[in-house]
Amino acid sequence: KMEIFPNDDDVFEIDDFTVVSPLETLVSAIEVAIHDMNLEGSRTNYDVAKLPRDWELEMSERRIVYESNSFLVRWFRPNVEVAEDLSEMKDDEDEYEMRNESEEEKKNLAHYCSAAHQISVPSLDFSTKNNLCAMYGVAEFLVLLGEHTTNDRIATIEQKDFVMSAVRCALNNTNCELPFFVLCGAPDRELYFGSAECRTQTMSFLPAHLHQISPRHTNLTGLIALMKEKVRSRASVVDFEEVRASIRFEYHFQEPDRPRKTIYGDEKKLIRDCRDCRHALELTLVCLWPHLPETRIHENESFSNLEPADSCHWEIFANFLPRHQPFAHILKTALAHCLNESSPPAKELFTLPPTEEAAVKEATKLMDQISLKTEDWSNLLGGEVLSEVTDEDRRYPSWSTLAALQSNSTTDPRLAKCLDELRHSKVAAPRSIAARLAVQMSHVIEDESDIAVKWISFVRLLRQHWENNQQLPGLASVGAPNLGSCIFNQKLEMLQCCIKARLQRMAYYDNHTNEEFFDAEENLEDSAESKDADRSPCGREKKLGETRLHHRPEVPLYVPETQMPCPMTEDMVAAHAEHLSTLKEGAERTEAQLGLLRSDMQAFKAANPGCDIVDFIRWHSPKDFDEETGELSDRMRIVDNAWERCWKEASPLPAIHQQPHFNEATVAEGILSLFEHATIAQVCDWLLPILFHQTTLQLINEDDAVIVEAEGALMSSLVCRATRDNNQPAKQSYYQALHHIRKYERLAHFHGHLWKTFWRQQFLKKKKEEDEIRRLVKAIIKESDEDRPLDAMFRTGVLLPGAASHFLGEIIAGDFQGQNGLLHKNQAPARKSYVLYWNAPVPSASSRIQPQRIFANIEYENHRICSATTNDAVFM
């Protein structure tokens, strides 16, 4: 017998190829995403009715790849922990109610999965958290959508059906009970198809988004019939119970038109444009009827008993999009002028062709009417811009009253803080010449030619005051420029100092034109050669109390008439400091600072013949002389110090005959020449801090300090910082302040429009009702500024307690027939939304009770119907 041994060289291979279909590939990818998020297995049935008021949706996502497409699987859930037992989430009252529930009802609901529990209660009706929550009534769910809206979009029905098949397989394989939605089509249409699978129930979520809809489906009766027809088409059973419905109607109305006011002059263009922006405010009244049985509501194509007056739940919210914000526009235009490197000189723009000579004269005449001495503030910007929100009974403060705004003049600590911040700004006082000119310039800020006309007219007016020795109005008390103000205000105050110095010099000459005085001047050299004590005194102002000369006790000491110190603006101080820094240390720098001291010594010697340096120090620097010991200070006893050298060189010479230390003519001509050759950019740069300061004052002083509540202190702080920052590149600080001013100006107009809308004298009977309107206005403004999703289907408004029975109900709906109210008679809702609930045995008569839900949103050319239907998977 032969044994056959296998040949080691022969190899037998069996190739077992397993074919993986595209569907299985996608199912596997979805299962991996579910596994990564740990969502396998059944979910705890928690009560969405117990979610706190401030709950939000959290989101986690995983990326899956199928062939050349990338998808995102997102898991949305509330940001609160889910209790394992419902009893742990219920308070004593809820426990009492649960104990009184029938055992039969508990048994009927015991088979509900998590999603079925959620869609069976009205807690998520018209949800503002997420549109899927509102459409399908679920709070925890999964969503699959294309990562790139163009390339990875699920666009066709075939693609949708394929993906939904994979989703259902994955849910069953992983035993995941969460609703799973698939986005089909363009994202803005929000067509979410979904499914939820568990061992006892299956759920189907179907959307419809239509531009046109059958009229019978635009009312409650038609939607109830649609719901019952849809359920009966799956199981021919009688109604188990009546349908319940939650209904939401939205009524839109705009503020009433106001008659136009005639405004003359092109300079009012901005104000006229602002007044033309009517209907910028749109109010929405939301009326809710929550979870009512169908027998209590009657609405069909021809009749409805759903009237606003019958609703017990009213909410109000507003949209405000001003077409024009004058303050922000003026400041932005002024900033643009400042940064214009090719800005022409105002003097060139002022020269117009002969054919327009009449226009020049008219513009100059207009400027002449705005005299610096006028007290008429009716034509200023502040009062005109906000006139659209004022009337005879309520007036916003105009710029004329802003001078009285002080941090210690208000009891509101927030307003006081804003005013205290602005107090440190480098600007000009609200009623000063600089501020008044800035306001006038703001009227014509868009037109460079108009700016030039006003500016040159203003400079001509300043020159007239200088040449005619007329002091500038409101600046008579100025002794030196206020270095804490803006540079333009400093220049005007410096010009006033020049006018005052000229008037003082002229008065001094008039008082010293006697013969004796001129004899002393002619014999000046002889007096210097003779003994100093024998000279005739001159240039005396008054006695220095009972003080006597140090070496001549019988002779009183007189205070001399001296030259006024040279006032300087901020740029002059900087130039002087730079000049000193260029000098060498020691004698040169000391000599440059001794000019005024030498002048005072000369005047002192002329007024006190026979005096010595000790007498001068006792008057000029009393701290350097000890009256008890009769000794000078240590610094004055230094041998050959600067004071000693200067005293020896000083000759007796009254101030009137000295070379002027402050040459007012040169300084004044320098200022006027600077103004006359200024460019438009320079003019706007000078006025910019004043415009920002005046605007901020106007905004924070609005009624009820509404702007202060919106962090007005931050706006004031930014404006203050911008006015004090002299070295900011490209006006960055001003642009930061402008951003906040634009925001708060919108709030100011918003507040005014709302007040104008709600304030109706005929309805107000008590002062507390007016306060209630103010609180409502503030609440609406606060609600409008809250962050919300841009694509949110619904929006929560401000609750009006008492609804139609509240006194504001009369203001909104009048007598509920449209008379004297904001709503028109028989006004139809601009938007109707319904959520229908029905519990029925599906799919057969022997099936257990299953929750059914339909959501409908009926709007002009934007109709949406979404159904969430449930089938019993056990008793088919």
JOBEL-V343156 format. One record per residue. N is the residue number from 1. RES is the residue in three letters. OMEGA is omega in degrees with one decimal (NA if undefined). Layout:
BEGIN
n: (N/N)
res: (RES/RES)
omega: (OMEGA/OMEGA)
END
This chain:
BEGIN
n: (1/2/3/4/5/6/7/8/9/10/11/12/13/14/15/16/17/18/19/20/21/22/23/24/25/26/27/28/29/30/31/32/33/34/35/36/37/38/39/40/41/42/43/44/45/46/47/48/49/50/51/52/53/54/55/56/57/58/59/60/61/62/63/64/65/66/67/68/69/70/71/72/73/74/75/76/77/78/79/80/81/82/83/84/85/86/87/88/89/90/91/92/93/94/95/96/97/98/99/100/101/102/103/104/105/106/107/108/109/110/111/112/113/114/115/116/117/118/119/120/121/122/123/124/125/126/127/128/129/130/131/132/133/134/135/136/137/138/139/140/141/142/143/144/145/146/147/148/149/150/151/152/153/154/155/156/157/158/159/160/161/162/163/164/165/166/167/168/169/170/171/172/173/174/175/176/177/178/179/180/181/182/183/184/185/186/187/188/189/190/191/192/193/194/195/196/197/198/199/200/201/202/203/204/205/206/207/208/209/210/211/212/213/214/215/216/217/218/219/220/221/222/223/224/225/226/227/228/229/230/231/232/233/234/235/236/237/238/239/240/241/242/243/244/245/246/247/248/249/250/251/252/253/254/255/256/257/258/259/260/261/262/263/264/265/266/267/268/269/270/271/272/273/274/275/276/277/278/279/280/281/282/283/284/285/286/287/288/289/290/291/292/293/294/295/296/297/298/299/300/301/302/303/304/305/306/307/308/309/310/311/312/313/314/315/316/317/318/319/320/321/322/323/324/325/326/327/328/329/330/331/332/333/334/335/336/337/338/339/340/341/342/343/344/345/346/347/348/349/350/351/352/353/354/355/356/357/358/359/360/361/362/363/364/365/366/367/368/369/370/371/372/373/374/375/376/377/378/379/380/381/382/383/384/385/386/387/388/389/390/391/392/393/394/395/396/397/398/399/400/401/402/403/404/405/406/407/408/409/410/411/412/413/414/415/416/417/418/419/420/421/422/423/424/425/426/427/428/429/430/431/432/433/434/435/436/437/438/439/440/441/442/443/444/445/446/447/448/449/450/451/452/453/454/455/456/457/458/459/460/461/462/463/464/465/466/467/468/469/470/471/472/473/474/475/476/477/478/479/480/481/482/483/484/485/486/487/488/489/490/491/492/493/494/495/496/497/498/499/500/501/502/503/504/505/506/507/508/509/510/511/512/513/514/515/516/517/518/519/520/521/522/523/524/525/526/527/528/529/530/531/532/533/534/535/536/537/538/539/540/541/542/543/544/545/546/547/548/549/550/551/552/553/554/555/556/557/558/559/560/561/562/563/564/565/566/567/568/569/570/571/572/573/574/575/576/577/578/579/580/581/582/583/584/585/586/587/588/589/590/591/592/593/594/595/596/597/598/599/600/601/602/603/604/605/606/607/608/609/610/611/612/613/614/615/616/617/618/619/620/621/622/623/624/625/626/627/628/629/630/631/632/633/634/635/636/637/638/639/640/641/642/643/644/645/646/647/648/649/650/651/652/653/654/655/656/657/658/659/660/661/662/663/664/665/666/667/668/669/670/671/672/673/674/675/676/677/678/679/680/681/682/683/684/685/686/687/688/689/690/691/692/693/694/695/696/697/698/699/700/701/702/703/704/705/706/707/708/709/710/711/712/713/714/715/716/717/718/719/720/721/722/723/724/725/726/727/728/729/730/731/732/733/734/735/736/737/738/739/740/741/742/743/744/745/746/747/748/749/750/751/752/753/754/755/756/757/758/759/760/761/762/763/764/765/766/767/768/769/770/771/772/773/774/775/776/777/778/779/780/781/782/783/784/785/786/787/788/789/790/791/792/793/794/795/796/797/798/799/800/801/802/803/804/805/806/807/808/809/810/811/812/813/814/815/816/817/818/819/820/821/822/823/824/825/826/827/828/829/830/831/832/833/834/835/836/837/838/839/840/841/842/843/844/845/846/847/848/849/850/851/852/853/854/855/856/857/858/859/860/861/862/863/864/865/866/867/868/869/870/871/872/873/874/875/876)
res: (LYS/MET/GLU/ILE/PHE/PRO/ASN/ASP/ASP/ASP/VAL/PHE/GLU/ILE/ASP/ASP/PHE/THR/VAL/VAL/SER/PRO/LEU/GLU/THR/LEU/VAL/SER/ALA/ILE/GLU/VAL/ALA/ILE/HIS/ASP/MET/ASN/LEU/GLU/GLY/SER/ARG/THR/ASN/TYR/ASP/VAL/ALA/LYS/LEU/PRO/ARG/ASP/TRP/GLU/LEU/GLU/MET/SER/GLU/ARG/ARG/ILE/VAL/TYR/GLU/SER/ASN/SER/PHE/LEU/VAL/ARG/TRP/PHE/ARG/PRO/ASN/VAL/GLU/VAL/ALA/GLU/ASP/LEU/SER/GLU/MET/LYS/ASP/ASP/GLU/ASP/GLU/TYR/GLU/MET/ARG/ASN/GLU/SER/GLU/GLU/GLU/LYS/LYS/ASN/LEU/ALA/HIS/TYR/CYS/SER/ALA/ALA/HIS/GLN/ILE/SER/VAL/PRO/SER/LEU/ASP/PHE/SER/THR/LYS/ASN/ASN/LEU/CYS/ALA/MET/TYR/GLY/VAL/ALA/GLU/PHE/LEU/VAL/LEU/LEU/GLY/GLU/HIS/THR/THR/ASN/ASP/ARG/ILE/ALA/THR/ILE/GLU/GLN/LYS/ASP/PHE/VAL/MET/SER/ALA/VAL/ARG/CYS/ALA/LEU/ASN/ASN/THR/ASN/CYS/GLU/LEU/PRO/PHE/PHE/VAL/LEU/CYS/GLY/ALA/PRO/ASP/ARG/GLU/LEU/TYR/PHE/GLY/SER/ALA/GLU/CYS/ARG/THR/GLN/THR/MET/SER/PHE/LEU/PRO/ALA/HIS/LEU/HIS/GLN/ILE/SER/PRO/ARG/HIS/THR/ASN/LEU/THR/GLY/LEU/ILE/ALA/LEU/MET/LYS/GLU/LYS/VAL/ARG/SER/ARG/ALA/SER/VAL/VAL/ASP/PHE/GLU/GLU/VAL/ARG/ALA/SER/ILE/ARG/PHE/GLU/TYR/HIS/PHE/GLN/GLU/PRO/ASP/ARG/PRO/ARG/LYS/THR/ILE/TYR/GLY/ASP/GLU/LYS/LYS/LEU/ILE/ARG/ASP/CYS/ARG/ASP/CYS/ARG/HIS/ALA/LEU/GLU/LEU/THR/LEU/VAL/CYS/LEU/TRP/PRO/HIS/LEU/PRO/GLU/THR/ARG/ILE/HIS/GLU/ASN/GLU/SER/PHE/SER/ASN/LEU/GLU/PRO/ALA/ASP/SER/CYS/HIS/TRP/GLU/ILE/PHE/ALA/ASN/PHE/LEU/PRO/ARG/HIS/GLN/PRO/PHE/ALA/HIS/ILE/LEU/LYS/THR/ALA/LEU/ALA/HIS/CYS/LEU/ASN/GLU/SER/SER/PRO/PRO/ALA/LYS/GLU/LEU/PHE/THR/LEU/PRO/PRO/THR/GLU/GLU/ALA/ALA/VAL/LYS/GLU/ALA/THR/LYS/LEU/MET/ASP/GLN/ILE/SER/LEU/LYS/THR/GLU/ASP/TRP/SER/ASN/LEU/LEU/GLY/GLY/GLU/VAL/LEU/SER/GLU/VAL/THR/ASP/GLU/ASP/ARG/ARG/TYR/PRO/SER/TRP/SER/THR/LEU/ALA/ALA/LEU/GLN/SER/ASN/SER/THR/THR/ASP/PRO/ARG/LEU/ALA/LYS/CYS/LEU/ASP/GLU/LEU/ARG/HIS/SER/LYS/VAL/ALA/ALA/PRO/ARG/SER/ILE/ALA/ALA/ARG/LEU/ALA/VAL/GLN/MET/SER/HIS/VAL/ILE/GLU/ASP/GLU/SER/ASP/ILE/ALA/VAL/LYS/TRP/ILE/SER/PHE/VAL/ARG/LEU/LEU/ARG/GLN/HIS/TRP/GLU/ASN/ASN/GLN/GLN/LEU/PRO/GLY/LEU/ALA/SER/VAL/GLY/ALA/PRO/ASN/LEU/GLY/SER/CYS/ILE/PHE/ASN/GLN/LYS/LEU/GLU/MET/LEU/GLN/CYS/CYS/ILE/LYS/ALA/ARG/LEU/GLN/ARG/MET/ALA/TYR/TYR/ASP/ASN/HIS/THR/ASN/GLU/GLU/PHE/PHE/ASP/ALA/GLU/GLU/ASN/LEU/GLU/ASP/SER/ALA/GLU/SER/LYS/ASP/ALA/ASP/ARG/SER/PRO/CYS/GLY/ARG/GLU/LYS/LYS/LEU/GLY/GLU/THR/ARG/LEU/HIS/HIS/ARG/PRO/GLU/VAL/PRO/LEU/TYR/VAL/PRO/GLU/THR/GLN/MET/PRO/CYS/PRO/MET/THR/GLU/ASP/MET/VAL/ALA/ALA/HIS/ALA/GLU/HIS/LEU/SER/THR/LEU/LYS/GLU/GLY/ALA/GLU/ARG/THR/GLU/ALA/GLN/LEU/GLY/LEU/LEU/ARG/SER/ASP/MET/GLN/ALA/PHE/LYS/ALA/ALA/ASN/PRO/GLY/CYS/ASP/ILE/VAL/ASP/PHE/ILE/ARG/TRP/HIS/SER/PRO/LYS/ASP/PHE/ASP/GLU/GLU/THR/GLY/GLU/LEU/SER/ASP/ARG/MET/ARG/ILE/VAL/ASP/ASN/ALA/TRP/GLU/ARG/CYS/TRP/LYS/GLU/ALA/SER/PRO/LEU/PRO/ALA/ILE/HIS/GLN/GLN/PRO/HIS/PHE/ASN/GLU/ALA/THR/VAL/ALA/GLU/GLY/ILE/LEU/SER/LEU/PHE/GLU/HIS/ALA/THR/ILE/ALA/GLN/VAL/CYS/ASP/TRP/LEU/LEU/PRO/ILE/LEU/PHE/HIS/GLN/THR/THR/LEU/GLN/LEU/ILE/ASN/GLU/ASP/ASP/ALA/VAL/ILE/VAL/GLU/ALA/GLU/GLY/ALA/LEU/MET/SER/SER/LEU/VAL/CYS/ARG/ALA/THR/ARG/ASP/ASN/ASN/GLN/PRO/ALA/LYS/GLN/SER/TYR/TYR/GLN/ALA/LEU/HIS/HIS/ILE/ARG/LYS/TYR/GLU/ARG/LEU/ALA/HIS/PHE/HIS/GLY/HIS/LEU/TRP/LYS/THR/PHE/TRP/ARG/GLN/GLN/PHE/LEU/LYS/LYS/LYS/LYS/GLU/GLU/ASP/GLU/ILE/ARG/ARG/LEU/VAL/LYS/ALA/ILE/ILE/LYS/GLU/SER/ASP/GLU/ASP/ARG/PRO/LEU/ASP/ALA/MET/PHE/ARG/THR/GLY/VAL/LEU/LEU/PRO/GLY/ALA/ALA/SER/HIS/PHE/LEU/GLY/GLU/ILE/ILE/ALA/GLY/ASP/PHE/GLN/GLY/GLN/ASN/GLY/LEU/LEU/HIS/LYS/ASN/GLN/ALA/PRO/ALA/ARG/LYS/SER/TYR/VAL/LEU/TYR/TRP/ASN/ALA/PRO/VAL/PRO/SER/ALA/SER/SER/ARG/ILE/GLN/PRO/GLN/ARG/ILE/PHE/ALA/ASN/ILE/GLU/TYR/GLU/ASN/HIS/ARG/ILE/CYS/SER/ALA/THR/THR/ASN/ASP/ALA/VAL/PHE/MET)
omega: (-176.8/175.7/-178.7/178.8/179.6/178.5/-178.5/-178.3/-179.2/179.9/177.8/-179.5/175.3/179.1/179.6/-177.9/176.6/-178.3/178.8/-178.3/176.1/179.3/179.6/177.5/179.8/177.8/180.0/-179.7/179.1/178.1/178.4/178.8/178.2/179.3/-179.3/179.3/175.2/-177.4/177.4/176.1/-177.2/-179.7/177.4/178.8/-180.0/-173.9/-179.9/178.6/-179.1/175.1/178.8/-176.3/-174.2/-178.8/177.7/178.7/170.7/-176.1/170.0/-177.3/174.2/-179.1/176.0/-177.9/176.3/-174.5/-178.1/-176.8/176.6/179.8/174.0/173.4/-176.4/178.7/178.1/176.7/177.9/-178.2/176.9/-180.0/179.3/179.9/-179.9/-178.5/179.9/-176.8/178.6/-177.1/-172.6/176.1/-175.3/-178.6/178.5/179.2/178.7/179.0/-179.5/179.8/-178.9/175.8/-178.4/178.2/-179.2/-179.9/177.3/-179.9/-179.1/-176.3/-175.1/-176.0/-179.3/170.9/-176.8/-178.6/179.3/176.3/-175.9/-175.8/-176.8/-179.8/-173.9/-174.9/-176.6/176.3/176.7/-177.6/177.4/-176.7/-176.1/-178.0/176.3/175.9/-178.8/-174.7/-173.4/175.5/179.1/-178.4/178.9/-172.9/176.3/179.8/173.1/179.3/179.3/179.9/176.6/-170.3/-178.3/-173.7/-173.4/-176.9/171.7/-165.6/-172.9/177.9/-179.7/178.5/179.1/-179.7/179.1/-178.9/179.1/175.7/177.9/180.0/-178.9/177.2/-178.6/179.4/179.4/-179.3/-177.8/-177.9/178.9/-176.1/-178.4/171.7/-177.9/-176.8/177.3/179.4/-179.2/178.1/-178.0/-177.6/-176.5/177.4/174.9/175.7/-178.5/173.3/-175.2/179.5/173.3/-174.3/169.5/-173.5/-174.8/-175.3/168.6/-177.5/179.5/-179.7/-176.0/178.8/171.1/179.5/-171.7/173.1/176.6/-176.3/178.8/-178.5/-176.8/177.6/178.8/-179.5/-173.6/-178.7/179.6/-179.9/176.4/177.3/178.3/-178.7/-179.1/178.0/-179.0/-179.3/-178.3/179.6/179.8/178.6/-177.8/-179.2/176.5/179.8/178.8/176.6/-177.3/179.9/173.1/-173.6/167.7/-172.2/178.3/175.7/176.4/176.3/179.1/172.7/-178.1/-179.5/-178.0/176.0/173.0/-179.5/178.1/175.2/-178.8/-179.8/-177.6/174.7/-179.8/-176.7/179.5/-174.0/-178.9/-179.2/179.7/178.2/-179.4/179.6/-179.4/-177.4/176.1/-179.3/174.6/-178.6/176.7/178.7/177.9/174.3/179.5/176.7/-176.8/169.9/-171.1/164.5/-179.7/176.6/-174.3/-178.7/-178.9/-175.5/177.9/178.3/173.8/-175.1/-174.9/-176.3/176.3/173.1/177.3/178.9/178.8/-178.2/-177.4/-179.8/178.4/-177.1/177.8/171.7/-179.3/169.1/-172.6/170.2/-179.4/178.6/-178.5/179.3/-177.8/176.0/-171.6/-177.7/-178.4/179.8/180.0/-177.9/178.8/179.0/178.3/177.2/178.8/176.7/-178.2/-176.1/-180.0/-176.5/179.9/-177.6/-178.1/173.8/-179.9/-178.2/179.4/179.2/-179.1/-179.9/-177.3/177.9/-179.1/-178.3/-179.1/-179.1/179.4/179.4/178.0/-180.0/-179.5/179.3/177.9/178.0/178.4/179.5/179.5/179.2/178.8/-177.1/178.1/-177.7/-174.7/175.6/-178.8/-176.9/-174.3/-176.3/-177.9/-169.8/-172.5/-178.9/-176.3/-175.5/-176.7/179.3/179.5/179.4/178.5/173.5/-173.7/-176.1/-178.1/-177.5/173.2/178.9/177.4/-177.2/-179.5/-177.3/-173.1/179.1/-178.6/-178.7/177.6/-177.4/-179.9/-178.6/-179.2/177.5/179.1/-176.9/-179.7/176.2/178.6/178.5/178.1/-178.7/178.4/175.7/-178.0/-177.8/-178.8/179.8/176.0/-176.5/177.2/179.9/-175.3/-177.3/-179.5/178.9/-178.5/-179.9/-178.5/177.1/179.5/178.9/179.2/179.2/-179.3/177.9/-173.6/-171.5/-177.5/-172.5/-179.3/179.9/178.4/175.9/-179.5/-179.6/-179.6/-176.3/-178.7/176.7/179.0/179.9/176.1/178.0/176.7/179.9/176.7/178.3/-179.7/-176.6/179.1/178.8/177.5/179.6/179.2/-177.2/176.7/-177.7/-176.5/-177.6/-177.6/176.6/179.1/179.0/177.1/-176.9/175.4/177.9/-179.0/-173.8/179.3/177.1/177.1/179.7/178.3/177.5/176.7/176.3/175.9/176.8/178.4/178.8/179.8/178.9/177.6/178.9/178.0/179.8/178.5/177.8/179.9/177.4/-179.6/-177.6/-175.6/179.8/176.6/-173.7/-177.8/-178.4/-179.0/175.1/178.9/-179.0/-177.9/-178.3/-175.6/-178.0/178.2/179.6/179.6/-178.9/179.3/178.9/-177.3/-176.5/-177.2/-179.0/174.2/-179.4/176.2/178.8/178.3/176.5/-179.8/174.8/177.0/-179.7/178.6/-177.3/179.2/176.6/-174.1/-177.3/179.1/-175.3/-178.7/-176.5/178.0/179.0/-178.0/173.9/-176.6/169.5/-173.4/174.2/177.1/178.6/-177.1/176.5/-178.2/172.1/-177.1/-179.9/176.7/176.5/179.2/179.0/178.8/178.6/177.8/177.7/179.2/-179.2/179.0/-179.6/178.1/177.9/174.1/-168.8/-176.3/-178.4/178.4/-178.7/-179.0/-177.3/-176.6/-175.1/-178.1/177.4/178.8/178.5/178.9/178.2/179.1/179.1/179.9/178.4/-180.0/-178.3/-176.6/177.7/178.5/-179.6/173.5/-173.4/178.5/178.1/-180.0/-179.3/179.6/178.3/-171.0/-177.5/-174.5/-178.3/-179.5/178.2/178.8/-176.6/-177.8/-178.2/-178.3/-177.7/175.8/177.5/-177.0/-176.5/178.7/178.8/176.6/-177.5/176.4/177.3/-173.7/-180.0/-178.7/179.2/-179.3/179.5/-179.7/-177.1/-176.4/176.5/-179.9/-176.9/-179.3/-174.5/-176.5/-179.3/179.2/172.5/-175.1/176.1/177.3/-178.8/-173.7/-178.6/179.9/-178.4/-178.5/178.9/176.9/179.4/-178.9/177.5/176.8/179.5/-175.7/-178.3/-178.3/173.8/177.5/178.9/178.5/-180.0/-179.5/178.0/177.5/-175.0/-173.1/-179.1/179.4/179.9/178.4/-178.6/-179.1/178.7/-179.1/177.2/-178.8/-175.6/-175.9/-179.6/179.3/-175.2/178.6/178.5/-177.3/-178.7/179.4/178.9/179.7/176.4/177.3/178.8/177.8/177.8/179.7/179.9/-179.6/177.8/178.2/-180.0/-179.3/-177.9/-178.5/-178.4/-176.5/-174.0/-177.6/178.6/174.8/174.7/-176.0/-179.6/178.8/179.3/174.9/178.0/180.0/179.1/-179.4/177.9/178.6/179.9/-174.9/174.1/175.8/178.8/179.2/177.9/178.1/179.6/-179.5/179.5/179.8/179.4/179.9/-177.6/-173.8/-173.9/177.7/-173.7/-174.7/-178.8/-175.4/-178.2/-177.1/-179.7/-178.5/177.7/175.4/176.2/178.3/176.9/179.5/178.3/178.9/179.4/179.6/-179.7/179.2/178.6/179.5/179.5/-177.5/-178.4/178.6/178.6/178.4/177.8/-177.5/-177.0/-178.0/-177.9/-177.6/-176.8/178.4/179.8/177.9/-177.6/176.9/-176.8/179.4/178.1/-174.8/-179.5/176.5/-177.7/176.1/175.0/176.7/179.1/-176.7/-174.8/179.6/176.2/-179.9/170.0/178.0/-177.8/177.0/179.1/179.6/177.6/177.2/-179.4/179.9/179.6/-179.5/177.2/175.9/-178.2/178.4/-179.8/-177.3/168.1/-176.8/178.7/177.2/177.0/-176.1/176.5/-177.5/12.5/-177.0/-179.2/-179.3/-179.1/177.3/179.7/-179.7/179.9/176.6/-176.9/174.2/175.7/178.4/175.4/-175.2/-177.9/-177.5/178.4/178.3/-175.3/-177.4/175.9/-178.2/-178.5/173.3/-175.8/-175.0/177.2/174.9/-178.1/-178.2/179.9/-176.8/NA)
END
